[in-house]
Amino acid sequence: MDDMVTTDRLAAMSSAEAQSLVDRLVAGRPVLAQALSVMPIQSPHMRYQWLVTSDTVIPGDITPLEAADRHDPTLDEVIVDLARGHGAD
C-alpha cells in the first residue's frame, strides 16, 4: 500500500516538483549525477522511480540510491552502466 501511495503522490507532482525531488536525492552523491548524465530517460518522474527501485543487477538487490550511499567503486560502475542502458522516454 505504501508503494501505491508513493506512486500516486509522484504521479500528482508536476515535472518541476519531481525534478526538485530528484535533485535533492542526487545532491552529495556524485555517482548518481554521473549516472543521470548518461541516462537516456529525461522524465524526472521516471528518474525518481529508477533511483528508488531495487534492481537485481545491483549486488544485494538494492536501489541505485542505496548503492550510491555505499561509496563502493564497483557498485558505482554498476550504477552508471545500469543508467546508461535504461531506455529513452
C-alpha positions as CSV (number, residue, x, y, z in Angstrom):
1,M,0.0,0.0,0.0
2,D,2.8,2.4,0.8
3,D,4.2,1.9,-2.7
4,M,0.8,2.7,-4.2
5,V,0.5,5.9,-2.1
6,T,4.0,7.0,-3.1
7,T,3.3,6.2,-6.8
8,D,0.1,8.2,-6.6
9,R,1.9,11.2,-5.0
10,L,4.6,11.1,-7.6
11,A,2.1,11.0,-10.4
12,A,0.4,14.0,-8.9
13,M,3.6,16.0,-8.9
14,S,4.4,18.5,-11.7
15,S,7.6,17.9,-13.6
16,A,9.3,20.7,-11.7
17,E,8.3,19.2,-8.3
18,A,9.6,15.8,-9.4
19,Q,12.8,17.3,-10.7
20,S,13.3,19.1,-7.4
21,L,12.9,15.7,-5.6
22,V,15.4,14.1,-7.9
23,D,17.9,17.0,-7.4
24,R,17.6,16.5,-3.6
25,L,18.3,12.8,-3.8
26,V,21.3,13.3,-6.1
27,A,22.8,16.1,-4.1
28,G,26.1,14.9,-2.5
29,R,26.1,11.7,-4.5
30,P,28.3,12.4,-7.5
31,V,27.9,8.9,-8.9
32,L,24.1,9.5,-9.2
33,A,24.8,12.8,-11.0
34,Q,27.1,10.9,-13.4
35,A,24.6,8.1,-13.9
36,L,21.8,10.5,-14.7
37,S,24.0,12.4,-17.1
38,V,24.3,9.2,-19.3
39,M,20.7,8.0,-18.8
40,P,18.6,8.4,-21.9
41,I,15.4,8.8,-19.8
42,Q,14.8,12.5,-19.2
43,S,11.5,12.4,-17.3
44,P,12.0,13.4,-13.7
45,H,9.2,11.1,-12.6
46,M,10.9,8.1,-14.2
47,R,14.3,9.1,-12.9
48,Y,12.9,9.2,-9.4
49,Q,11.4,5.8,-9.8
50,W,14.7,4.4,-11.1
51,L,16.6,5.9,-8.1
52,V,14.3,4.3,-5.5
53,T,13.6,0.9,-7.2
54,S,15.7,-2.1,-6.3
55,D,17.4,-3.9,-9.2
56,T,18.7,-7.4,-9.3
57,V,21.6,-6.2,-11.4
58,I,23.0,-4.4,-8.3
59,P,24.6,-6.8,-5.9
60,G,22.3,-7.2,-2.9
61,D,19.2,-6.3,-4.9
62,I,19.2,-2.7,-3.7
63,T,18.3,0.6,-5.2
64,P,20.7,2.8,-7.0
65,L,20.3,5.3,-4.2
66,E,21.3,2.7,-1.6
67,A,24.2,1.6,-3.7
68,A,25.5,5.1,-4.1
69,D,25.5,5.6,-0.3
70,R,27.9,2.7,0.0
71,H,30.7,4.6,-1.8
72,D,31.9,1.4,-3.4
73,P,33.7,1.9,-6.8
74,T,32.5,-1.4,-8.1
75,L,28.9,-0.5,-7.2
76,D,29.4,2.9,-8.7
77,E,30.3,1.3,-12.0
78,V,27.2,-0.9,-11.9
79,I,25.0,2.1,-11.3
80,V,26.4,4.1,-14.2
81,D,26.2,1.1,-16.5
82,L,22.6,0.4,-15.4
83,A,21.6,4.1,-16.1
84,R,23.3,4.1,-19.5
85,G,21.3,1.0,-20.5
86,H,17.9,2.4,-19.5
87,G,15.6,3.1,-22.5
88,A,14.6,6.5,-23.7
89,D,11.2,8.0,-22.7
